[in-house]
Amino acid sequence: MKIHCGLLRIVSGLLTGLAIAAMSGSQTEPEARLRIAKTYGFQSWDQVEQLRFTFNVQRGKDHLARSWVWETKADRVSFAGVDKQGNPVKLTYLRSEMGTQPAEQMKWIDADFINDQYWLLFPFHVAWDQAAMVEDTGIHKLPISPGSARRIVVAYPPSGGYTPGDIYELFVGGDGRIVQWTYRRGGAAKPTLVATWEEYRHLGPLMVSLNHRGTERNFRVWFTDVAVKLAGVDGWIAAK
C-alpha cells in the first residue's frame, strides 16, 4: 500500500539519533532526566534482551504499519514492512555495521527504526541521550486543553542524529507519566506536532504508552504486538 508523501514527512520528521555523543555541561536538570526515565522502569532496562513491537500511524485514510524486533545487547534489528513503493520487505541488520552498509534502503529503514522506537521509548532516551539539554520549566497549561502539568523541555544539539536541533516539550502529570508532548522539528518556533500519551501498559518491568492522538484531524500513532524477552525468563512477555 502506498502512503501519501504528507504522511511520510510527518513520520520521518520525528527523528533523532539513537547514539549521540555526550557534551559536558549540557545537563541543566539531571534530576528531571532520571526522574522521568525511572517512572518508566529505566532501572530495569538491563534485563531486556529483545523488544518486539509494531508501529502504526494513521493520517486521514492512510495507515502505515512497521514491525520490529530489536535484540538490544547485540543492537540487531529485524524489520517487516513495505518499501517506499509499497512492496513487502523483510530484513535483519546490525546497527553497528550501518557505516559499511550505505545502501539507500538501509538508511531509510534504520531512520524508521529510530523514529518508531523513539515514540515507544522516549522516556528512556531522556536519560540515554546525554547530549540533550533537559530543563524543568515548572507548571504550564497543557497544549491540548484543559488542564496543566509540569513541562520538561528536551533540546537536542544542532548537530548529530537524523534531525539535529529537535526540541520536545514533555507535559508530565503528578504520577510522573507523560500526558502530552509537543515536538518542534529542528527547534522550530511553532510545534510540528502535538499529541497525547495514553493507554499505559506494563511491559514486564517497564511502562509504555501505546496510543498517541494528535491535534491534526485523524492523526494517530499506536502500538500493537508489544512484548519483551528478559534475561533468565523463557518466552515473550506481552504488554498488559
N, C-alpha and C positions, 0 to 999 in steps of 0.2 A: 504494500500500500504506500503510495506517495503522500508525503506530508508537505503541506504548503510551506514556502520559504519563511513566511512570517512566524510560524510555529518553531521552525528550526532555529531562527535567530534568537527567539526568546529562550529556548532551551540551551543553546550553546553559549548564550550570554552569561549564564550563571556558572562561570568557570574561574577557578583559581588553582594555582599549583599545589599538588599534594605535599611535596617536599620543598620548602622554601628555606634558604639559608638564614640562619639566625643573625639578627642585628643587635648588638649590645646596646642597652639603654632604651630599647623601643617599647618596653612594657611600661604602661602607666598605672595599671591596676592588676598586678599578678593575683591578688586575692579574688577578684571578679573572674579572672581567667579560669582558675581552678574550681571556684565555686560552681560555675555553670557546668563544667565537664564532669565533676563528681556527682552532680544531680542525676546525670545520665549513666552512671556506672563506670566512669573513666578508670577508677582504681582496679577494675576487674578486666580491663581490655586485654591484658597479657594472657588471659585464659582462652581467648578467642583464636582458634586455628583456621576456621573458614567462616565466611559470611556469604549468604545467598539472598538475593532479592531481585524482584522485577520492578523496574521504574516505569511508571505510567504518567503520561502527560496528555491533557486534552485542552484544546483551544477551539471554541466553536464546535464544529462537527468532526474535526480531525483528532485522531487518537494515535499515539505512538507508544510502543512498549519495547523495553530492552531488558534482557535478563542477564544477571551476572553471578558468578561465583568467584570470590576473592579468597585465595589462600594467603592469609595475612603474613605468615612468617617468611614464606618464600617470595611474597609480593607477586604471585602468579594470578593472572586474571583470565577467566573464561567468559566469553560473550556469546549471546544468541539474540539475534535481531534481524534487522534489514539494513541494506546499504542505502545510499542517497537516491538510488533508482528504485528502491522498494524490493530488491532481490534479497532472499534469505541469506544470512551469513552466520556461521559458527566458527569460532577460533579461540585458541588459548595462547597467551604470550606472557613473558616475564617483563615486568616494567623496568627492571634493571637493564634490559637489553634494548630499550627504546632508542638509545643513541646509535645502535648499529642496525636498526630497522627503520629506515627513512621512508618506507612506503606510505603513500598518502592515506591509504585505508587504515593503517595502524595509527596514524596521527589522529584521525578523527574518532576512531574507536576509543583510544585512550582519553581523548578530550571528553567524550561522552561518559566514560567511566568516572573521571574526576567530577564532572558535573553531577552525575546521578548519586554518587556516594556522599557528595557534599550536602545534598538535600537530606540524606538519611543520617549522616554522622556529623553535621556541622558543630554540635556542642563539643565533640572531641577535638575538632580542628581548632577551636578556640584555644585549647591547651597545646596541641601539636605544633601549630604554625607560629613559632616564636617570633618570626619577623613581623607579624601583625601587631599593631598597637591596639590595646584593649582599654577602653575607658568607661567607667561607670558614671553616667551623667545624671543620675537621680531619677525621680518620678516624672513621667511625661504622659500626655494623652496618647491613647492608642491610635495608630494610623487608621485602623478600621474601627470606628466608634461603635458603642460608647465605652467608657472606662479609661483606666490609666494603669501603668505598670512601670517598673524600673527599666530604663533604657541603657543598654550596654552597646557601645559603638566599637565595632571591629574593623580596623582600617589596614589594608594591605599596602606594602611599599610600592613605589612607582615602577619597579622592575621585577621580573620573575613571575612564573606562573603563566596561565593561559590568557588572563585578562588582568594585567597589573593595575594597581590603584583602586581595586574594588573596595567598597565600603558596605558593611552590613550593620543595620541597626536592629538589635535584638530587644524585644519587649518581654521582660521576664516577670512572671507572676510571683505571688507570695510563697508558692511552693518551690520556687527555683526553676520552674519549667518555662520554656519559651512559649508565649501565646500567639505572638505575631512577629513578623520581621519585615524590614524594608531593605531592598537591595538597590545599590546605586553603582552601576557598572562604570569602572574607571574613575570613580569618585564624582560622578555627575551630580549637579546641583539638585536635579529633580529625580525622584525614585524611578528606577527602571521597572521594578516590580514590588508589589506589596502582597503579602499572603499570610494566612493563618497557619498555626501549628496545632493540629487536632489529632484525635484518636490515638492517644498514647497507649502503648502496649509494652509489657515486659518481654525482653528478648534474652532469655537466660538471665544473667546478672545485669544486663544492660536495660536501658529505657529508650524507646524510639517513638517518634511521631510518624504516623502512617498516612496522614491526609493533610493537604495544604490547599486552601481555596484562595484564589487571587481576587483582586478588585475588578479585573477585566471580566467581562461577561463570559461565562462558560470556560474560564481558565481554571484548571485544577491539576495538581501533581499528587499522585498517591502511589503507595507501595503494596505489592502483593507477594505471596510466596516468600516471606521474610523468615530466615532461620539462621542459626549459628551451630557450628560444631565447636565444642570446648575440649580443652586438654583433659584427658583422662575420662571422658564421657563418650559412650557409644551413641552414634546416630545424631540426627539433626534435632535441634530444639527450636520449635516454631514460636513466632511472636504470638503472645496471647494476653 
